[in-house]
Amino acid sequence: MPEVNPRLDGFKPGDEKIQEDFEFAILLNQDMLMPLAEHHTPDLSDSYYVLHDRSATYGHPGDSQILALHLRRDLQAKTFDFEATDFPLAAMAQSWLIHRGCPAERIGLDPALGTDPADEATRTLERRLMTDGDHYALGFSYTRDDPNDAVTLAAVRALDEQTPSPFRVLVEEVDHDASTHTLREGGFATVKEALLWCGDRLSGKAGPLPPVKPTAPLPLPASPPSTAVPRPPGRSR
């Protein structure tokens, strides 16, 4: 399996804290970090990675196994800085990198690694998470890599309080025999309901995911009285 190559020959950390943090986050575990996607700017000032942390399966039960890494290099000073954070789903890591400057079309997952989306519903939801993932805050996640029930749960909260079904649960289920995965989304009115559903899913008692409430259509503007003087477009009283 390939391991991450941070491409830092000739560069040094910007300060001692960066060095300590980078050793702990990346270097100590480098041989267990498999790049699922990566993009480097032409001048190598920035690198973006979606990584599978294979060591997470030996850690605390439920730990996320996807790591997003953004490396920033000062080409003049020959120093570097970085940001890294873990996510339960690859699409969330892609979204995080996109909102830090990575072109969306350059951070697609390597089709030779991992599983394929099982259907169009999965592809559609993954594309949406890549683009609007910053509209939600992650509250709870659990990754189970049991071959008999490989599932990842992520409970998120919409940052816009007016969003229908403000609490969502994302469920990724992997079929190792078919080498595919499905991703589905359910909507909940409260965080308690969302977390209860997650607990039931992990114990094998959950019912179907409740659907996400549709966004209410915007009201049509009222027609002005026939005697009203027309106003220029885009201007309001």
Secondary structure, 3 states (H helix, E strand, C coil): CCCCCCCCCCCEECCHHHHHHHHHHCHHHHHHEEEEEEEECCCCCEEEEEEEEHHHHHCCCECCCEEEEEEEEECCCCEEEEEEEEECCHHHHHHHHHCCCCCHHHCCCCCCCCCEECCHHHHHHHHHHHHHHHHEEEEEEEEEEECCEEEEEEEEEECCCCCCCCEEEEEEEEECCCCEEEEEEEEECCHHHHHHHHHHHHCCCCCCCCCCCCCCCCCCCCCCCCCCCCCCCCCCC
